Amino acid sequence: MSSTPSAAVRYARVIARPTCGVCTTGDRNSTSSASSASSAAASRLFTSWCQRSIVGAVIFGLVQRSRVRGIVASARAAPHPARHPPDPPSIRADPILEQFNADPPGVIRSLRGRIAGWTPERRELRMEFEIGPEFCHSVDIVQGGIVTAMLDAPMACAVLAAEPQHRLRVSSIDIHVSFLRVARAGRFAAIATIVKSGRTIAFLKAELFDAKGDLVATAASSAHLAREHR
């Protein structure tokens, strides 16, 4: 009694089928087309066998797993661009900013903070701080509340700088901080941006970089604004 060969056997036969080494151009084209059709049919046959056979399913799974590993390895090998703070813009002639640096609030003075730049067209303000060991725990790790303060201060100052014609009172409604790296005592630069500012509410964001230029923490905040004309 004859038995029908399995899908795997038929696939092996198609792959092993010999081709003629001497042929005309027309024969080559027809042979190439036939070979392509045979390869496509063999591929479909092999996939069907993999789906129906336990062994085939295992082989198919291993092949797919190897492809995924190759994609992941390529992604990991790709270089990731480093995040660094932009160069500090020069401080524009603004009496409010000059007054702030001449006589900063007590908390900013404690953190040795100062406004290092204001860019009106981007509504972006940069502040720099120098944090000593008195604000650290675990030897030189800066306490999380101090990190939050270094993000919050430039966001409020950005709103003040954007509206010099008003006497503003800025009070935080909420602030969400993401701590990305350990912040160690030393110099820091905070970049704050006004995302959107309305009649009574402003939406703000900030990034904090350490002395090496690594991004340490980010913040998003909404603040209530109370205006009075000067």
KOLBABA-795085 format. One record per residue (C-alpha): residue in three letters; chain; x, y, z; residue number from 1. Coordinates in Angstrom, 2 decimals. Example, Ala and Ser with C-alpha at 12.3 -4.5 7.8 and 13.67 -1.06 7.14 Angstrom:
<rs>
<r code="ala" unit="A" c1="12.30" c2="-4.50" c3="7.80" pos="1"/>
<r code="ser" unit="A" c1="13.67" c2="-1.06" c3="7.14" pos="2"/>
</rs>
This chain:
<rs>
<r code="met" unit="A" c1="0.00" c2="0.00" c3="0.00" pos="1"/>
<r code="ser" unit="A" c1="1.40" c2="3.40" c3="-0.99" pos="2"/>
<r code="ser" unit="A" c1="1.32" c2="6.21" c3="1.48" pos="3"/>
<r code="thr" unit="A" c1="1.17" c2="9.94" c3="0.77" pos="4"/>
<r code="pro" unit="A" c1="4.46" c2="11.66" c3="1.72" pos="5"/>
<r code="ser" unit="A" c1="4.30" c2="14.13" c3="4.57" pos="6"/>
<r code="ala" unit="A" c1="4.43" c2="17.90" c3="4.04" pos="7"/>
<r code="ala" unit="A" c1="7.99" c2="18.02" c3="5.38" pos="8"/>
<r code="val" unit="A" c1="9.11" c2="15.38" c3="2.88" pos="9"/>
<r code="arg" unit="A" c1="7.42" c2="17.20" c3="-0.03" pos="10"/>
<r code="tyr" unit="A" c1="9.10" c2="20.44" c3="1.10" pos="11"/>
<r code="ala" unit="A" c1="12.51" c2="18.73" c3="1.17" pos="12"/>
<r code="arg" unit="A" c1="11.96" c2="17.38" c3="-2.32" pos="13"/>
<r code="val" unit="A" c1="11.10" c2="20.78" c3="-3.72" pos="14"/>
<r code="ile" unit="A" c1="14.19" c2="22.35" c3="-2.14" pos="15"/>
<r code="ala" unit="A" c1="16.47" c2="19.58" c3="-3.41" pos="16"/>
<r code="arg" unit="A" c1="15.06" c2="19.64" c3="-6.98" pos="17"/>
<r code="pro" unit="A" c1="18.03" c2="20.07" c3="-9.39" pos="18"/>
<r code="thr" unit="A" c1="18.17" c2="22.81" c3="-12.01" pos="19"/>
<r code="cys" unit="A" c1="19.81" c2="22.71" c3="-15.42" pos="20"/>
<r code="gly" unit="A" c1="23.19" c2="24.37" c3="-15.66" pos="21"/>
<r code="val" unit="A" c1="23.07" c2="25.03" c3="-19.48" pos="22"/>
<r code="cys" unit="A" c1="20.10" c2="26.93" c3="-20.92" pos="23"/>
<r code="thr" unit="A" c1="19.19" c2="29.83" c3="-23.16" pos="24"/>
<r code="thr" unit="A" c1="18.12" c2="33.27" c3="-21.94" pos="25"/>
<r code="gly" unit="A" c1="14.46" c2="32.43" c3="-22.39" pos="26"/>
<r code="asp" unit="A" c1="14.96" c2="29.13" c3="-20.61" pos="27"/>
<r code="arg" unit="A" c1="16.72" c2="30.93" c3="-17.78" pos="28"/>
<r code="asn" unit="A" c1="13.83" c2="33.34" c3="-17.34" pos="29"/>
<r code="ser" unit="A" c1="11.29" c2="30.55" c3="-17.36" pos="30"/>
<r code="thr" unit="A" c1="13.47" c2="28.50" c3="-15.04" pos="31"/>
<r code="ser" unit="A" c1="13.85" c2="31.49" c3="-12.70" pos="32"/>
<r code="ser" unit="A" c1="10.08" c2="32.05" c3="-12.67" pos="33"/>
<r code="ala" unit="A" c1="9.46" c2="28.40" c3="-12.03" pos="34"/>
<r code="ser" unit="A" c1="12.07" c2="28.39" c3="-9.28" pos="35"/>
<r code="ser" unit="A" c1="10.47" c2="31.43" c3="-7.62" pos="36"/>
<r code="ala" unit="A" c1="7.05" c2="29.83" c3="-7.83" pos="37"/>
<r code="ser" unit="A" c1="8.45" c2="26.59" c3="-6.43" pos="38"/>
<r code="ser" unit="A" c1="10.16" c2="28.44" c3="-3.56" pos="39"/>
<r code="ala" unit="A" c1="6.95" c2="30.32" c3="-2.73" pos="40"/>
<r code="ala" unit="A" c1="4.95" c2="27.10" c3="-2.82" pos="41"/>
<r code="ala" unit="A" c1="7.58" c2="25.36" c3="-0.69" pos="42"/>
<r code="ser" unit="A" c1="7.50" c2="28.18" c3="1.83" pos="43"/>
<r code="arg" unit="A" c1="3.71" c2="27.97" c3="2.10" pos="44"/>
<r code="leu" unit="A" c1="3.95" c2="24.20" c3="2.39" pos="45"/>
<r code="phe" unit="A" c1="6.55" c2="24.45" c3="5.16" pos="46"/>
<r code="thr" unit="A" c1="4.48" c2="27.02" c3="7.08" pos="47"/>
<r code="ser" unit="A" c1="1.40" c2="24.79" c3="6.79" pos="48"/>
<r code="trp" unit="A" c1="3.39" c2="21.80" c3="8.06" pos="49"/>
<r code="cys" unit="A" c1="4.70" c2="23.87" c3="10.98" pos="50"/>
<r code="gln" unit="A" c1="1.18" c2="24.83" c3="11.95" pos="51"/>
<r code="arg" unit="A" c1="-0.12" c2="21.23" c3="11.81" pos="52"/>
<r code="ser" unit="A" c1="2.82" c2="19.42" c3="13.36" pos="53"/>
<r code="ile" unit="A" c1="3.99" c2="19.72" c3="16.96" pos="54"/>
<r code="val" unit="A" c1="7.63" c2="19.45" c3="15.92" pos="55"/>
<r code="gly" unit="A" c1="7.02" c2="21.95" c3="13.14" pos="56"/>
<r code="ala" unit="A" c1="5.36" c2="24.36" c3="15.54" pos="57"/>
<r code="val" unit="A" c1="8.37" c2="24.16" c3="17.83" pos="58"/>
<r code="ile" unit="A" c1="10.76" c2="24.82" c3="14.93" pos="59"/>
<r code="phe" unit="A" c1="8.63" c2="27.70" c3="13.67" pos="60"/>
<r code="gly" unit="A" c1="8.55" c2="29.20" c3="17.18" pos="61"/>
<r code="leu" unit="A" c1="12.34" c2="28.97" c3="17.51" pos="62"/>
<r code="val" unit="A" c1="12.79" c2="30.72" c3="14.15" pos="63"/>
<r code="gln" unit="A" c1="10.45" c2="33.55" c3="15.16" pos="64"/>
<r code="arg" unit="A" c1="12.14" c2="33.83" c3="18.56" pos="65"/>
<r code="ser" unit="A" c1="15.55" c2="34.14" c3="16.90" pos="66"/>
<r code="arg" unit="A" c1="14.24" c2="36.93" c3="14.65" pos="67"/>
<r code="val" unit="A" c1="12.82" c2="38.84" c3="17.65" pos="68"/>
<r code="arg" unit="A" c1="16.12" c2="38.49" c3="19.51" pos="69"/>
<r code="gly" unit="A" c1="17.96" c2="39.91" c3="16.51" pos="70"/>
<r code="ile" unit="A" c1="15.63" c2="42.92" c3="16.37" pos="71"/>
<r code="val" unit="A" c1="16.00" c2="43.55" c3="20.13" pos="72"/>
<r code="ala" unit="A" c1="19.80" c2="43.24" c3="19.93" pos="73"/>
<r code="ser" unit="A" c1="19.92" c2="45.75" c3="17.06" pos="74"/>
<r code="ala" unit="A" c1="17.77" c2="48.21" c3="19.01" pos="75"/>
<r code="arg" unit="A" c1="19.98" c2="47.89" c3="22.09" pos="76"/>
<r code="ala" unit="A" c1="23.13" c2="48.38" c3="20.04" pos="77"/>
<r code="ala" unit="A" c1="21.83" c2="51.64" c3="18.52" pos="78"/>
<r code="pro" unit="A" c1="23.38" c2="54.67" c3="20.23" pos="79"/>
<r code="his" unit="A" c1="21.07" c2="56.78" c3="22.39" pos="80"/>
<r code="pro" unit="A" c1="21.55" c2="60.55" c3="22.19" pos="81"/>
<r code="ala" unit="A" c1="22.65" c2="62.11" c3="25.47" pos="82"/>
<r code="arg" unit="A" c1="20.42" c2="64.72" c3="27.06" pos="83"/>
<r code="his" unit="A" c1="22.25" c2="67.90" c3="27.95" pos="84"/>
<r code="pro" unit="A" c1="20.99" c2="71.31" c3="28.99" pos="85"/>
<r code="pro" unit="A" c1="21.09" c2="74.00" c3="26.32" pos="86"/>
<r code="asp" unit="A" c1="23.67" c2="76.74" c3="26.58" pos="87"/>
<r code="pro" unit="A" c1="22.51" c2="79.46" c3="28.97" pos="88"/>
<r code="pro" unit="A" c1="21.03" c2="82.44" c3="27.13" pos="89"/>
<r code="ser" unit="A" c1="22.15" c2="85.88" c3="28.16" pos="90"/>
<r code="ile" unit="A" c1="19.96" c2="87.68" c3="30.66" pos="91"/>
<r code="arg" unit="A" c1="17.91" c2="90.32" c3="28.90" pos="92"/>
<r code="ala" unit="A" c1="17.65" c2="93.78" c3="30.39" pos="93"/>
<r code="asp" unit="A" c1="14.70" c2="93.10" c3="32.68" pos="94"/>
<r code="pro" unit="A" c1="14.41" c2="94.96" c3="35.98" pos="95"/>
<r code="ile" unit="A" c1="12.38" c2="92.15" c3="37.55" pos="96"/>
<r code="leu" unit="A" c1="15.06" c2="89.52" c3="36.84" pos="97"/>
<r code="glu" unit="A" c1="17.83" c2="91.85" c3="37.93" pos="98"/>
<r code="gln" unit="A" c1="15.96" c2="92.60" c3="41.12" pos="99"/>
<r code="phe" unit="A" c1="15.38" c2="88.89" c3="41.72" pos="100"/>
<r code="asn" unit="A" c1="19.09" c2="88.09" c3="41.45" pos="101"/>
<r code="ala" unit="A" c1="20.03" c2="91.10" c3="43.59" pos="102"/>
<r code="asp" unit="A" c1="17.65" c2="90.13" c3="46.40" pos="103"/>
<r code="pro" unit="A" c1="16.29" c2="86.58" c3="45.91" pos="104"/>
<r code="pro" unit="A" c1="13.75" c2="85.00" c3="48.27" pos="105"/>
<r code="gly" unit="A" c1="15.22" c2="83.27" c3="51.31" pos="106"/>
<r code="val" unit="A" c1="14.66" c2="79.74" c3="50.04" pos="107"/>
<r code="ile" unit="A" c1="16.44" c2="80.52" c3="46.74" pos="108"/>
<r code="arg" unit="A" c1="19.30" c2="82.16" c3="48.62" pos="109"/>
<r code="ser" unit="A" c1="19.62" c2="79.03" c3="50.78" pos="110"/>
<r code="leu" unit="A" c1="19.91" c2="76.90" c3="47.65" pos="111"/>
<r code="arg" unit="A" c1="22.44" c2="79.38" c3="46.17" pos="112"/>
<r code="gly" unit="A" c1="20.13" c2="79.90" c3="43.23" pos="113"/>
<r code="arg" unit="A" c1="20.14" c2="82.57" c3="40.55" pos="114"/>
<r code="ile" unit="A" c1="18.47" c2="83.24" c3="37.21" pos="115"/>
<r code="ala" unit="A" c1="21.02" c2="82.50" c3="34.49" pos="116"/>
<r code="gly" unit="A" c1="18.95" c2="83.29" c3="31.40" pos="117"/>
<r code="trp" unit="A" c1="15.55" c2="84.17" c3="29.97" pos="118"/>
<r code="thr" unit="A" c1="14.48" c2="83.57" c3="26.35" pos="119"/>
<r code="pro" unit="A" c1="11.17" c2="85.38" c3="25.67" pos="120"/>
<r code="glu" unit="A" c1="10.58" c2="83.87" c3="22.21" pos="121"/>
<r code="arg" unit="A" c1="10.65" c2="80.37" c3="23.70" pos="122"/>
<r code="arg" unit="A" c1="9.19" c2="81.49" c3="27.05" pos="123"/>
<r code="glu" unit="A" c1="12.06" c2="79.56" c3="28.67" pos="124"/>
<r code="leu" unit="A" c1="13.94" c2="80.43" c3="31.83" pos="125"/>
<r code="arg" unit="A" c1="17.13" c2="78.90" c3="33.21" pos="126"/>
<r code="met" unit="A" c1="18.13" c2="78.87" c3="36.87" pos="127"/>
<r code="glu" unit="A" c1="21.33" c2="77.53" c3="38.41" pos="128"/>
<r code="phe" unit="A" c1="21.81" c2="76.16" c3="41.91" pos="129"/>
<r code="glu" unit="A" c1="24.65" c2="74.92" c3="44.06" pos="130"/>
<r code="ile" unit="A" c1="23.52" c2="72.36" c3="46.62" pos="131"/>
<r code="gly" unit="A" c1="25.68" c2="71.60" c3="49.63" pos="132"/>
<r code="pro" unit="A" c1="25.73" c2="68.58" c3="51.97" pos="133"/>
<r code="glu" unit="A" c1="23.29" c2="70.26" c3="54.37" pos="134"/>
<r code="phe" unit="A" c1="20.49" c2="69.40" c3="51.92" pos="135"/>
<r code="cys" unit="A" c1="21.53" c2="65.76" c3="51.50" pos="136"/>
<r code="his" unit="A" c1="20.73" c2="62.43" c3="53.07" pos="137"/>
<r code="ser" unit="A" c1="22.78" c2="59.23" c3="52.70" pos="138"/>
<r code="val" unit="A" c1="26.03" c2="61.22" c3="52.52" pos="139"/>
<r code="asp" unit="A" c1="25.67" c2="63.21" c3="49.25" pos="140"/>
<r code="ile" unit="A" c1="22.24" c2="62.32" c3="47.83" pos="141"/>
<r code="val" unit="A" c1="20.06" c2="65.43" c3="47.56" pos="142"/>
<r code="gln" unit="A" c1="16.75" c2="65.17" c3="49.38" pos="143"/>
<r code="gly" unit="A" c1="13.73" c2="64.84" c3="47.06" pos="144"/>
<r code="gly" unit="A" c1="12.04" c2="67.96" c3="48.36" pos="145"/>
<r code="ile" unit="A" c1="15.09" c2="70.02" c3="47.41" pos="146"/>
<r code="val" unit="A" c1="15.01" c2="68.55" c3="43.90" pos="147"/>
<r code="thr" unit="A" c1="11.35" c2="69.56" c3="43.68" pos="148"/>
<r code="ala" unit="A" c1="12.18" c2="73.08" c3="44.89" pos="149"/>
<r code="met" unit="A" c1="14.82" c2="73.45" c3="42.15" pos="150"/>
<r code="leu" unit="A" c1="12.17" c2="72.54" c3="39.56" pos="151"/>
<r code="asp" unit="A" c1="9.37" c2="74.64" c3="41.05" pos="152"/>
<r code="ala" unit="A" c1="11.31" c2="77.90" c3="41.43" pos="153"/>
<r code="pro" unit="A" c1="12.20" c2="78.45" c3="37.75" pos="154"/>
<r code="met" unit="A" c1="8.64" c2="77.61" c3="36.65" pos="155"/>
<r code="ala" unit="A" c1="7.28" c2="80.39" c3="38.85" pos="156"/>
<r code="cys" unit="A" c1="10.03" c2="82.79" c3="37.75" pos="157"/>
<r code="ala" unit="A" c1="9.26" c2="82.07" c3="34.09" pos="158"/>
<r code="val" unit="A" c1="5.69" c2="83.29" c3="34.58" pos="159"/>
<r code="leu" unit="A" c1="6.94" c2="86.44" c3="36.34" pos="160"/>
<r code="ala" unit="A" c1="9.44" c2="87.12" c3="33.54" pos="161"/>
<r code="ala" unit="A" c1="6.79" c2="86.64" c3="30.83" pos="162"/>
<r code="glu" unit="A" c1="4.52" c2="89.38" c3="32.23" pos="163"/>
<r code="pro" unit="A" c1="6.64" c2="92.29" c3="33.46" pos="164"/>
<r code="gln" unit="A" c1="3.67" c2="94.64" c3="33.06" pos="165"/>
<r code="his" unit="A" c1="1.81" c2="92.85" c3="35.88" pos="166"/>
<r code="arg" unit="A" c1="2.44" c2="92.33" c3="39.55" pos="167"/>
<r code="leu" unit="A" c1="1.85" c2="88.58" c3="39.72" pos="168"/>
<r code="arg" unit="A" c1="1.21" c2="86.18" c3="42.55" pos="169"/>
<r code="val" unit="A" c1="1.92" c2="82.61" c3="41.44" pos="170"/>
<r code="ser" unit="A" c1="0.72" c2="79.69" c3="43.56" pos="171"/>
<r code="ser" unit="A" c1="1.08" c2="76.04" c3="42.58" pos="172"/>
<r code="ile" unit="A" c1="-2.09" c2="74.00" c3="42.12" pos="173"/>
<r code="asp" unit="A" c1="-0.22" c2="70.76" c3="41.57" pos="174"/>
<r code="ile" unit="A" c1="3.23" c2="69.57" c3="40.62" pos="175"/>
<r code="his" unit="A" c1="4.22" c2="66.13" c3="39.35" pos="176"/>
<r code="val" unit="A" c1="7.91" c2="65.22" c3="39.61" pos="177"/>
<r code="ser" unit="A" c1="9.71" c2="62.29" c3="37.98" pos="178"/>
<r code="phe" unit="A" c1="13.05" c2="61.41" c3="39.61" pos="179"/>
<r code="leu" unit="A" c1="15.14" c2="59.91" c3="36.81" pos="180"/>
<r code="arg" unit="A" c1="18.61" c2="59.70" c3="38.38" pos="181"/>
<r code="val" unit="A" c1="20.22" c2="60.09" c3="41.78" pos="182"/>
<r code="ala" unit="A" c1="20.90" c2="63.78" c3="42.40" pos="183"/>
<r code="arg" unit="A" c1="24.21" c2="64.30" c3="44.19" pos="184"/>
<r code="ala" unit="A" c1="25.40" c2="67.49" c3="45.86" pos="185"/>
<r code="gly" unit="A" c1="26.91" c2="70.01" c3="43.49" pos="186"/>
<r code="arg" unit="A" c1="25.83" c2="72.33" c3="40.71" pos="187"/>
<r code="phe" unit="A" c1="22.47" c2="72.03" c3="38.95" pos="188"/>
<r code="ala" unit="A" c1="20.75" c2="73.78" c3="36.05" pos="189"/>
<r code="ala" unit="A" c1="16.96" c2="73.91" c3="35.79" pos="190"/>
<r code="ile" unit="A" c1="15.21" c2="74.78" c3="32.51" pos="191"/>
<r code="ala" unit="A" c1="11.56" c2="75.87" c3="32.88" pos="192"/>
<r code="thr" unit="A" c1="9.11" c2="76.49" c3="30.03" pos="193"/>
<r code="ile" unit="A" c1="5.64" c2="78.01" c3="29.94" pos="194"/>
<r code="val" unit="A" c1="3.53" c2="75.48" c3="28.03" pos="195"/>
<r code="lys" unit="A" c1="0.34" c2="77.57" c3="28.11" pos="196"/>
<r code="ser" unit="A" c1="-0.78" c2="80.57" c3="30.10" pos="197"/>
<r code="gly" unit="A" c1="-4.38" c2="81.73" c3="30.47" pos="198"/>
<r code="arg" unit="A" c1="-6.20" c2="84.36" c3="32.49" pos="199"/>
<r code="thr" unit="A" c1="-5.94" c2="82.53" c3="35.82" pos="200"/>
<r code="ile" unit="A" c1="-4.10" c2="79.25" c3="35.12" pos="201"/>
<r code="ala" unit="A" c1="-0.64" c2="78.55" c3="33.71" pos="202"/>
<r code="phe" unit="A" c1="0.69" c2="75.15" c3="32.63" pos="203"/>
<r code="leu" unit="A" c1="4.43" c2="74.71" c3="33.10" pos="204"/>
<r code="lys" unit="A" c1="7.20" c2="72.15" c3="32.74" pos="205"/>
<r code="ala" unit="A" c1="10.82" c2="71.94" c3="33.88" pos="206"/>
<r code="glu" unit="A" c1="13.94" c2="69.78" c3="33.56" pos="207"/>
<r code="leu" unit="A" c1="16.80" c2="69.53" c3="36.05" pos="208"/>
<r code="phe" unit="A" c1="20.36" c2="68.70" c3="34.94" pos="209"/>
<r code="asp" unit="A" c1="23.39" c2="67.93" c3="37.10" pos="210"/>
<r code="ala" unit="A" c1="26.94" c2="69.24" c3="36.65" pos="211"/>
<r code="lys" unit="A" c1="27.72" c2="66.49" c3="34.08" pos="212"/>
<r code="gly" unit="A" c1="24.74" c2="67.49" c3="31.96" pos="213"/>
<r code="asp" unit="A" c1="22.67" c2="64.39" c3="32.80" pos="214"/>
<r code="leu" unit="A" c1="18.91" c2="64.81" c3="33.14" pos="215"/>
<r code="val" unit="A" c1="18.12" c2="64.18" c3="36.82" pos="216"/>
<r code="ala" unit="A" c1="14.42" c2="65.00" c3="37.15" pos="217"/>
<r code="thr" unit="A" c1="11.47" c2="66.51" c3="35.30" pos="218"/>
<r code="ala" unit="A" c1="8.31" c2="68.26" c3="36.47" pos="219"/>
<r code="ala" unit="A" c1="4.92" c2="69.29" c3="35.13" pos="220"/>
<r code="ser" unit="A" c1="2.85" c2="71.81" c3="37.03" pos="221"/>
<r code="ser" unit="A" c1="-0.25" c2="73.96" c3="36.91" pos="222"/>
<r code="ala" unit="A" c1="-0.31" c2="77.24" c3="38.79" pos="223"/>
<r code="his" unit="A" c1="-2.93" c2="79.82" c3="39.74" pos="224"/>
<r code="leu" unit="A" c1="-2.22" c2="83.41" c3="38.65" pos="225"/>
<r code="ala" unit="A" c1="-3.40" c2="86.58" c3="40.35" pos="226"/>
<r code="arg" unit="A" c1="-2.57" c2="89.75" c3="38.40" pos="227"/>
<r code="glu" unit="A" c1="-2.39" c2="93.37" c3="39.31" pos="228"/>
<r code="his" unit="A" c1="-1.31" c2="96.17" c3="36.95" pos="229"/>
<r code="arg" unit="A" c1="1.83" c2="97.97" c3="37.98" pos="230"/>
</rs>
